[in-house]
């Protein structure tokens, strides 16, 4: 699911710094990844994917 999140963000043209990419690919919690994928489809910044803003 991490690759799907990255693909969605990339397709939408949202900048994905290395630290954010690492945070996504190292996550092993399915619920968290699902939430991040849903957020990735609608947010304007990567910070919102993580709920940081």
N, C-alpha and C positions, 0 to 999 in steps of 0.2 A: 504494500500500500504506500510505502514511502516514495517509491518511484512514481506512483500516480500523483501524489501531492506535488512533487517536483515538476512533473510534466504539466500539470494544470497551471502552476505558477509561471512556468516558462512560456506556455502557450498564451497566457494572459499578459505577458510582458512585465511581470512583477519581478523586480530585482531580488535575487536570492544570494546574499553574501555567504561565504564559506562557513561561518559559524552557524548560520541558520540551516544550511544544507546538512551539516553535521548533526545538528539537533534533531532534524527530521529522520535521518537514516539510522541514528542510534536508538531511536524510540522503539520499544518492544511492546508497548501496550496497545492492543487493538482498538480499544475504545478511544484512546487519545488520538491515534492515527485516523480513525474514522471522523472524529470531530475536526481535526486539522484538514482533512480532505474536503469536508463540507464547507469549511471556512475558506479554503483556497479558491473555491469556485466563485465566491462573491466579494472577497475583500479587496482593498486597494493597496495594502502594504503587508509585508511578511510579518510584521510585528503583531498584526491582528490575528494571523493564523495561530500564533501562540497565546493569544489573549493578553499580550503585553501592553496593549493600548486600546 
